[in-house]
Amino acid sequence: DSNTQYDRFENMSYWEIVKEAWHQSQKQAPNLPKTNWSEIFALFTNPEETIENMKDRNKIREKFSEQRKFAPKLVQALVDERDEIMSENLKKCTGRVIVAVVGIGHMDGIEQKFKNI
């Protein structure tokens, strides 16, 4: 289906995607997570800690869960639909052994798609 949320973001710059995410979050302000906003900007204040957290699958799951609460369409477009696309492309691969390198944020989604094979 060519009318996915991902298609909408495909031709946007990083800055345009950030602005859209901000716009989405403002529309759903009552549902914003009760979090310390410094966590959101931790990449700029404590990059080492942010990088370590990004290596932890449980922390990634926790962040995605928070994001789904206040920007579900954005997560659907940037994570879920990409998981689907990558899974479908991996299923088309032939060979005895297939190696795929994906971001940690996509591992759960892709694994879930392969459990039903």
C-alpha positions as CSV (number, residue, x, y, z in Angstrom):
1,D,0.0,0.0,0.0
2,S,1.6,3.2,-1.1
3,N,-0.4,5.4,1.3
4,T,1.4,4.4,4.4
5,Q,2.4,6.9,7.1
6,Y,6.0,6.1,6.2
7,D,5.5,7.4,2.7
8,R,4.6,10.8,4.1
9,F,7.9,11.1,6.0
10,E,10.0,9.5,3.2
11,N,10.7,12.8,1.4
12,M,10.9,14.9,4.6
13,S,14.2,16.3,6.0
14,Y,15.1,15.3,9.5
15,W,14.1,18.8,10.7
16,E,10.7,18.5,9.0
17,I,10.1,15.1,10.8
18,V,11.1,16.7,14.1
19,K,8.7,19.6,13.5
20,E,5.9,17.1,12.6
21,A,6.6,15.1,15.7
22,W,6.4,18.3,17.8
23,H,3.1,19.2,16.1
24,Q,1.7,15.7,16.8
25,S,2.7,15.9,20.4
26,Q,1.1,19.3,20.8
27,K,-2.2,18.0,19.5
28,Q,-2.1,15.2,22.0
29,A,-0.6,17.3,24.9
30,P,-2.8,15.7,27.7
31,N,-1.3,12.3,26.8
32,L,2.3,13.4,27.1
33,P,4.4,11.1,29.2
34,K,5.2,12.1,32.7
35,T,8.9,12.2,32.1
36,N,11.8,14.4,32.9
37,W,12.2,16.5,29.7
38,S,16.0,16.5,30.2
39,E,15.8,12.8,29.2
40,I,14.5,13.8,25.8
41,F,17.4,16.1,25.3
42,A,20.0,13.8,26.9
43,L,21.7,13.3,23.7
44,F,22.9,16.9,23.9
45,T,23.6,16.9,27.6
46,N,25.0,13.4,28.3
47,P,25.7,11.6,25.0
48,E,27.6,8.7,26.6
49,E,24.6,7.8,28.8
50,T,22.3,8.1,25.8
51,I,24.4,5.8,23.7
52,E,24.6,3.2,26.5
53,N,20.8,3.4,26.9
54,M,20.3,2.9,23.1
55,K,22.2,-0.4,23.4
56,D,19.6,-1.7,26.0
57,R,16.6,-3.4,24.3
58,N,14.5,-3.0,27.4
59,K,15.1,0.7,27.5
60,I,14.3,1.0,23.8
61,R,11.0,-0.9,24.4
62,E,10.2,1.5,27.3
63,K,10.9,4.6,25.2
64,F,8.8,3.2,22.3
65,S,6.0,2.5,24.7
66,E,6.1,6.1,25.9
67,Q,6.2,7.4,22.3
68,R,3.2,5.3,21.3
69,K,1.1,7.0,24.0
70,F,1.6,10.5,22.7
71,A,2.5,10.1,19.0
72,P,1.2,6.7,17.8
73,K,1.0,7.7,14.2
74,L,4.6,8.8,14.2
75,V,5.8,5.6,15.7
76,Q,3.7,3.6,13.3
77,A,5.3,5.5,10.4
78,L,8.9,5.5,11.6
79,V,9.0,2.1,13.3
80,D,6.1,-0.3,12.6
81,E,5.8,0.3,8.9
82,R,9.6,0.1,8.4
83,D,9.6,-3.2,10.4
84,E,7.0,-4.5,8.0
85,I,8.9,-3.4,4.9
86,M,12.2,-4.9,6.2
87,S,10.5,-8.1,7.2
88,E,8.9,-8.5,3.8
89,N,12.2,-7.9,2.1
90,L,14.0,-10.4,4.3
91,K,11.4,-13.0,3.5
92,K,12.2,-12.6,-0.2
93,C,15.9,-13.4,0.4
94,T,17.1,-16.8,-0.7
95,G,19.9,-18.9,0.6
96,R,20.7,-21.2,3.5
97,V,21.9,-18.4,5.8
98,I,20.8,-14.8,5.7
99,V,22.4,-12.1,7.8
100,A,20.6,-8.8,8.3
101,V,21.9,-5.8,10.3
102,V,19.1,-3.7,11.7
103,G,18.7,-1.1,14.4
104,I,17.9,-2.3,17.9
105,G,14.6,-0.4,17.7
106,H,13.5,-2.7,14.8
107,M,14.5,-6.0,16.3
108,D,11.3,-6.8,18.2
109,G,9.1,-5.9,15.3
110,I,11.0,-7.9,12.8
111,E,11.3,-10.9,15.1
112,Q,7.5,-10.8,15.7
113,K,6.9,-10.9,11.9
114,F,9.1,-14.0,11.7
115,K,7.4,-15.9,14.5
116,N,4.4,-16.5,12.3
117,I,6.4,-18.3,9.5
